Amino acid sequence: MKYPYRCRCGHDWDVYKRVAQIDDPETCSECGSLGERYISSQIQLHGTKVEEYEYNPAFGKFLRGKKSRDELAKRHGMIEVGNEPAENIEKLAEQNRKERASWDKATEEALRMAGEMKS
């Protein structure tokens, strides 16, 4: 597998090695100090070409850009925060206000009845 490394001097390089060797240290060819393995958004598939992917925690997998993410979100009935049409937000806010008023009225009625029972 291909693993990206970075040194304190700013030099980046890739190392191909087996998974069993993942913890073996790698030395920077520029300054000679030990480099650190880091997580890259580039992954290599089947030893062919490198593609840009992003890990999306909402879906728990790597996705191939915004178009792929949007298609998957649509299939799951999800919408990206901030992309909701304004009229839908207004409708939801009005629905929430009505529900809140209904709960407030029910709470007041329950409290009134509880007060009458004490008397």
N, C-alpha and C positions, 0 to 999 in steps of 0.2 A: 504494500500500500504506500501511498504517497503522503508524507507528513510535512507540514510547513513548520519552519523554525525561524526564530527572530533573535537577534543578539542585541545587547545593550548599545552597541555602536550604531545600530540602525540597519544593519545588513539582514536581509531576508533570504532564505534559501529553502529548497525542498529536498527531502531525503526519502528515498525508496527503501523500505525495509519490511520484514515480516512483522506481523502483529506481536509475536513473541518477543521481538526486540524493541518494542515501543518505549520502554523505559531506559534504553541504552542512551547515554549522553552523546551529544553531537557538538563538535567544535566549530566555531566560526572561522571561515577561511580568510576573513579580512583582518581580525584582531587576535585570534587564537583563544578567546574565552569561550566558556560554554554557552550555547544558545538554549532557548526555551521553546518547547513545542507549543503552538497556539492553535486555536480553532479557527478555521478559515471558512468562508462561505463558498469556496470552490471545492468541489469534490470530483473525483475522477471515476467515471463509470466504465466498467469492463475493459480497462486499459486502453480506451480509445481517446476521445477528445474530452477536454475539460469544459464543463457547463456551469453557469451561475445558478445556484440554488439558494433558497433561504429556508431556515427551519421555522415552521409556524407552530407555536405551542397550542393554539386553539384546535388544530387538527392532529397534532402529535406526529408530524412528518415533514420531510423536506418538500418544498414546492418550487416549481420552476418559474417564479416571477409573479407579477401582479395579475396577469390574465388567468393563469392557472388557479391562483388563490381566489379570485372573484368567481370563477366558474364553480369551484368546490363549495364556496360559501353560499352561492345561489342554490345549489342542490340540497344543502342542509338548511335552507331557510334563514340564513344568517345575513346580516348587513353590517358593513363597516361603520363604526361610530363616526358620525360627522357626515355621512353620505345619505342620511335619511332625508327625504323631501320635507320642506318646511311645513306643508299642509298636514302631513302625517304626524309630525311632532305636535302641532297645534291640536289635532284631533285627540291624540293620546293625552295631552295635558288637560283638555276639557273633560275627557272621560275620567281621569284621575280626580279632578275637582268634584265631579258629581258623586263618585264613589266615596270620597272623603266626607262630603256633606251628608250622604246617606248614613255613614258610620257615626258621624257626630250626632245626628238626629237620634239614631238608635241608642247611642251611649247616654244621651240626655234623658231619653225615655226610661231606660233601665235604671238610671240613678234616681229619677223622680219616683218610679215605682218602689225602689228600695227604701226611699225616704218615707213614703206613705206606709210601708209595712212596719217601720219602726214606731210610728206614731200610734 
